Amino acid sequence: MLFKFTIIVPVYNEEDNISRLGKELLTYIETSKIKTTVLFINDGSTDQSLINIEALCHKNDSFNFISFDKNYGLSAALKAGFDHTNTELVGYIDADLQTTPNDFNLLLEHINDYDLVTGVRIRRNDNLLKKLSSKIANNIRRLFTKDGMDDTGCPLKVMKTEYAKRIPMFKGLHRFLPAMILLQDGTIKQVSVQHFSRRAGTSKFGISNRLIGPLTDCFAYLWMKKKHLKYKVIKHSF
């Protein structure tokens, strides 16, 4: 079966969500307009997540997984996903199911005209502190990157894989994916998507990695942007 779209699913201690996650992904795959495969990235989970993921992959040919020896963080999980993707398109969704795989169809409607399409959580079902810290972090990031994105933290994105593979990943870069596409002279678009309350498990992000982390990462991004190399070949002999 020739797949065209890979969905990367980073997983860290989400054992209570894996079963429902598998069902929702299968439902999406069955209704998707393009051939879709799923790549779980087990980011050093210490609960039963890996066992549950292995069971899903054993039963479904469209599911595969990679498992880390320890927890490296979301950026490393995405990097591994990009490295091991060989489809034309690559997407990303969190394992907590606060966004739905069904909304990938909304993003895919625009991917022929853009190099990255990202979701925007218009009606967020989070507590006030989480929404406020995310809003502040988004404003800080937008000030530094000038990417024009309203919700870069939305865990629902689709990219052309050739662009994703060229991103020089570092810790915290998952917050800057639209900016990194712009750095390659790519094009980006944001689309409204649904957002749901977390039904199981606990969030892995707190105030420190919603506010302090994004601020320090902005300086790393500015340094990389200044040092970024670009060239254009106009002629060659081979």
C-alpha positions in Angstrom: 0.0 0.0 0.0 1.4 3.4 -1.0 0.9 5.9 1.7 0.9 9.7 1.0 0.4 11.1 4.5 2.1 10.2 7.8 0.6 11.3 11.2 3.2 11.5 13.9 1.9 10.9 17.4 4.4 11.7 20.3 3.5 9.8 23.4 4.7 10.2 26.9 2.8 8.5 29.7 -0.6 8.4 28.1 -1.6 4.8 28.8 -5.2 5.8 29.6 -5.6 7.5 26.2 -4.0 4.9 23.9 -7.0 2.7 23.3 -9.3 5.6 22.4 -6.5 7.2 20.4 -6.1 4.1 18.3 -9.9 3.9 17.6 -10.1 7.6 16.5 -7.0 7.3 14.3 -8.4 4.2 12.6 -11.7 5.9 12.0 -9.9 8.8 10.4 -7.8 6.5 8.2 -10.9 4.8 7.0 -12.5 8.0 5.9 -9.4 10.0 4.8 -9.3 11.0 1.1 -5.5 10.1 1.0 -3.7 7.0 2.1 -2.6 7.6 5.6 -0.3 5.9 8.1 0.4 6.6 11.7 3.8 6.7 13.4 3.8 6.6 17.3 6.9 8.0 19.0 7.1 6.6 22.5 9.1 9.3 24.3 10.5 7.2 27.1 7.1 6.5 28.8 7.4 4.9 32.2 3.8 3.6 32.3 2.1 1.0 30.0 2.0 3.3 27.0 4.6 1.3 25.0 2.8 -2.0 25.6 -0.4 -0.5 24.5 1.2 1.0 21.4 2.8 -2.3 20.4 -0.6 -4.0 20.7 -2.1 -1.4 18.4 0.6 -1.8 15.8 0.5 -5.6 15.9 -3.2 -5.4 15.0 -3.1 -2.6 12.4 -0.8 -2.5 9.3 -1.2 1.2 9.1 0.3 1.8 12.5 4.1 1.8 13.3 6.1 3.0 16.3 9.5 4.1 17.5 10.5 3.9 21.1 13.2 6.0 22.8 15.4 4.7 25.6 14.4 7.7 27.8 12.3 10.9 27.7 13.8 13.4 25.4 10.9 15.8 24.9 8.5 16.8 22.2 11.0 18.4 19.8 13.1 15.2 19.8 10.0 13.1 19.2 9.0 15.3 16.2 12.5 15.2 14.9 12.5 11.4 15.0 9.2 11.4 13.2 10.4 13.6 10.4 13.5 11.5 10.0 11.6 8.3 9.6 8.8 9.6 7.4 9.0 8.8 3.7 5.5 10.1 2.6 4.9 13.3 0.7 3.0 14.8 3.6 3.6 14.6 7.3 1.3 15.7 10.1 1.4 15.8 13.9 -1.2 15.4 16.7 -0.9 15.1 20.5 -1.9 11.8 22.2 -4.2 13.5 24.6 -6.9 13.9 22.0 -7.7 17.5 22.9 -7.7 17.8 19.1 -9.3 15.3 16.8 -7.7 13.5 13.8 -10.9 14.3 11.8 -9.8 17.9 11.5 -6.7 16.8 9.5 -9.1 16.9 6.6 -9.6 20.7 7.1 -5.9 21.2 7.0 -5.3 19.0 4.0 -7.8 21.0 1.9 -5.1 23.7 1.8 -1.8 21.8 1.7 -1.5 21.9 -2.1 -1.3 25.7 -1.9 0.8 26.0 1.3 3.9 24.3 2.7 2.5 24.2 6.3 -1.1 24.3 7.5 -1.6 24.6 11.2 -4.7 24.5 13.4 -6.0 27.3 15.6 -7.9 26.4 18.7 -10.7 29.0 18.6 -12.7 27.7 21.5 -10.2 26.2 23.9 -11.4 23.9 26.6 -8.7 24.5 29.1 -8.6 26.2 32.5 -8.0 29.9 32.7 -4.3 29.7 33.8 -3.5 27.4 30.9 -5.2 29.7 28.4 -3.6 32.8 29.8 -0.1 31.4 29.9 -0.4 30.1 26.3 -1.7 33.5 25.2 1.3 35.3 26.7 3.7 32.7 25.3 2.1 33.1 21.8 2.5 36.9 22.0 6.1 36.7 23.0 6.9 34.2 20.2 5.0 36.3 17.6 7.0 39.4 18.6 10.3 37.6 18.0 9.4 35.5 14.9 7.0 37.8 13.1 5.3 34.7 11.8 1.7 36.0 12.2 0.5 32.8 13.8 -2.2 33.1 16.5 -1.7 29.6 18.1 1.6 28.0 17.2 1.1 25.6 20.2 -1.9 23.9 18.5 -0.9 20.2 18.3 -2.5 19.7 14.8 -0.3 20.5 11.8 0.3 19.3 8.3 3.5 19.9 6.4 5.2 19.0 3.1 7.7 16.5 4.2 10.6 18.0 2.2 10.3 21.1 4.3 9.9 19.2 7.6 13.1 17.3 7.0 15.1 20.5 6.4 14.2 22.0 9.8 17.3 22.0 12.0 15.6 20.8 15.2 16.7 21.8 18.7 15.0 21.5 22.0 11.9 23.7 22.1 11.7 24.1 18.3 8.2 22.5 18.2 7.0 26.0 19.2 8.6 27.5 16.0 7.5 25.2 13.2 5.7 27.9 11.2 8.6 30.3 11.6 11.0 27.5 10.5 9.0 27.0 7.3 9.1 30.8 6.6 12.9 30.7 7.1 12.9 28.3 4.1 10.8 30.8 2.1 7.9 28.4 2.5 4.3 29.4 2.8 2.0 28.9 5.8 -1.7 29.1 6.7 -3.8 28.7 9.8 -7.2 27.0 10.0 -9.7 26.9 12.8 -10.0 23.5 14.5 -12.0 21.9 17.3 -10.6 21.7 20.9 -11.7 19.4 23.7 -11.1 18.9 27.4 -8.6 16.3 28.4 -10.6 13.2 29.4 -7.7 11.1 30.7 -4.1 11.4 31.9 -2.4 14.7 32.9 -0.8 17.5 31.0 3.0 17.4 30.7 3.3 21.2 30.5 3.3 23.7 33.3 4.0 27.4 33.8 7.7 27.0 33.4 7.6 25.3 30.0 4.7 27.5 28.8 6.3 30.8 29.7 10.0 30.6 30.7 10.8 28.0 28.1 9.3 29.8 25.1 11.1 33.0 26.1 14.5 31.5 26.2 13.8 29.5 23.0 13.0 32.8 21.2 16.6 33.9 21.7 17.9 30.6 20.4 15.6 31.0 17.4 17.0 34.5 16.7 20.5 33.2 16.9 19.8 30.4 14.4 17.9 32.8 12.1 21.0 35.1 12.0 23.3 32.1 11.2 20.9 30.4 8.8 22.5 29.6 5.4 20.5 29.8 2.2 21.7 29.4 -1.4 20.1 29.0 -4.8 21.7 27.0 -7.6 21.1 28.5 -11.0 23.2 26.1 -13.1 25.1 22.8 -12.8 26.9 20.3 -15.0 25.4 17.0 -13.8 
